[in-house]
Amino acid sequence: MTPMGLTDLPDDVLLLIFPYLKPWEFLSLCAVNRCMHDNFQKSPEYWRVRTSETFRIPIHPLLRADGPRWYWLYKNLRTKTRLYAWGRADWIHDVSGNWPDEVHTPGEITNIADLQCGGWSISFLTSDGIIYLSGSLNDADGWYSGFLPLAFPSCFRQTTKDLYEPDTAIKQFSSGRKHILGLSDNGHVWGWHGEVERAYRVGLSNIEMTLGPQNSSKPGTVTRVVAGWDYSSVYVAGTGIVYWKAIEYGPDIDSDEEDSTAKYGLMMISGSIVPGTSLCRDTSTRHAADDHPIGEVRKHIVLAEHLVFITDTNKVFATSLRRGDVIELRSFSAPGRILQDVQGAFHNFAVFTTSGEVLMGNTSLIKQTILSLSSRNNIETLSLEPSTPPSLQHTDVISISFGDWHFLALHANGKISSYGRDSQACGSLGLGGGRYGVPFRGLKYSGIIRRSDLVKFPFTENSSSPRYVWFEPEKKQWLGYLNHQISDSRKLVSRKWGSSLIHNTQGLLEKYSECIERQGEAWSDFPDIKEQDPDGLGAYFALSVAAAGWQSAALVLVNADLAQKIKDKHVLEYTTCSAPEPVGSLPHGSHSDSEEEDLPQEPSEQTKIKYRFELGDFPTSHLDAGRDIDPDDFDFSTWKYGFPDECFQAST
């Protein structure tokens, strides 16, 4: 019998072998012949696993394998990942607030794998298993503007870039409002309540926890940690969901080494167990029907007063953190609806389905459900239904992160959409804030002062098209130029357009805002640019998003060369100046929310940029001092940069 070569094996067998190969071995195998190269070199199944293991990237349940994306991510994550922040992140000097700004991290920090926000902090996990934090965990000891690695008890060696320690290498972490939980590679659960305090190791006095090589089906194994508003939680195989009140203190980094807690870092805690959550099906019974009323827990989250989880029975359950009783949120279930994930924080949560639905709920819905069950009356049945924002439905949303009054959605195409209120116009929505987003992106002030909250117009809130966060700095200059044009009190035309847009007279802003969004999303639509983007990820591709309080952050894969080429398409000329000048600085008389707020500088302070959009102006035709601007007089679909072609000055 002639031995069968490796390349002669069926595809399904090869897919089982691939995960055991290192990248160079896998690529060598794919180079054996054209068939292997074409069929497997960019295999999403292989590169998805390799990316997750190498960079500790958390794999969202909804982020399914899709073509060559994972191959390109693996190639680029090591060198092109950037951290961006916006909103009220006052402790970070790089962040202006009203626009996503890149946050510069120390040189020793590489390969950021996961990102989260706390009430006054931004923290991230590196592929080496180290958690860094900026800001403050408890808002009591002041804010730290740089990034500190979180410390461990003195008896544990801390994992470093050059030294791997499974006891302290974190594979998954979760940030609550004032505390952080981390799960190490060998199963230790660590907690922090201060950026300058050593961690404490969580021990559950009423539950046996298994350490060592992790096996998610082995009883006692902690499979995930979840930090909530003021509660902590873990999922323990064979036991179920366990939660406890977050500890308000931790051993100080300068404590006496003889103190057992500071030295050994162990804190014994009696955790509460959510009843009925211990089921763990084996492979043979995973899809079998049984009489278990709840089913196997797939995912759980911790809110301010409740714990919410979904199970393999495609049901959503909630638990009161004070009373411990479990109720089913029946309004989230429907015939044929398959639940895939649940995410949330503070008072809000979202349930994701495999068909692309995003069902939104909050603690008020949970309380009303409890009340309706206890009273046995049909109390406001309609209000118990989850909300379904149109722009979140079937738009490939893979994760949502909630702040106090806003939330952000990450889409599979690497874009971030924004929702809710922009508290005191601080820029937390990432849509330009008061200085650049009003009114062009469908935003308005909720009050009469410019430091009131920013909210969306109803037409924006109810639109099926998401409002995406933009990272290109030249778009900020573009919106700033538009702001200047409608704020120029010397021009009657400008005043007319400005007033009509701000008040959405006759629905003018609704149509004009669509024009702005269309231009912004088509910013890179040039044939020669697409040829230089073989991976299809674009110049800015968001990997994860985080929000809490009034701040927002994102991990973004940045192709700097491509971003520069796209920017050049919108530049008319670069002029060398003898003195530094703000990029795209607005002409004298332009509007500013704050006299102290300066525009960012270009990397080269000696270069003045003239953008193509600076040649445009609003039209004077169809204007009559006695009547409002009629949006039907204009074909906004043909406008560029928010202006009609005939209103551009000659470039010469």
Protein Blocks (a to p, Z undefined) as FASTA:
>chain_A
ZZddfklpcfklmmmmmmmpcfklmmmmmmmpmmlmmmmmmomklmmmmmmmmnopacdf
klccehjllmmmmmmmmmmcccddedjdfklmklnojaccdddddfklghifbdcddfkb
ccdddfkopacdehjfklmnopafbdcdddddfkbccddfklccfklmcfbdcddfkbcc
dddfkopacddfbfkbccdddddfkbccdedjddfkbghiafbdcddfkbccdddehibp
cdddddfbdcdfkbcfklmklmnopacddddddehilbccdfklmmpccfbfnbpcfbdc
ddfkbccdddfkopacdddfklopacddfklgcehiacfbdcdehjbccdddfkopacdd
dfklmmmmmmmmmnopaehkllmpccddfklgonlpabdcddfkbccdddfkopacdedj
dehhnopnonopjmlmpmklopacfblbfkbccdddfklmmpcbdcdddfbfklmmmmmm
mmmmmmmmkbmklmmmmmmmmnopghlmmmmmmmmmmmmmmmmmcfklmmmmmnonojbd
cfbdcdehjbccddddddfklmmmmmmmmpfbdcddfbdcdehiacehiacfbfklccdd
dfblmbccddfklmgccdfehiafkbccdfklpcfklpgehiafklcccfZZ
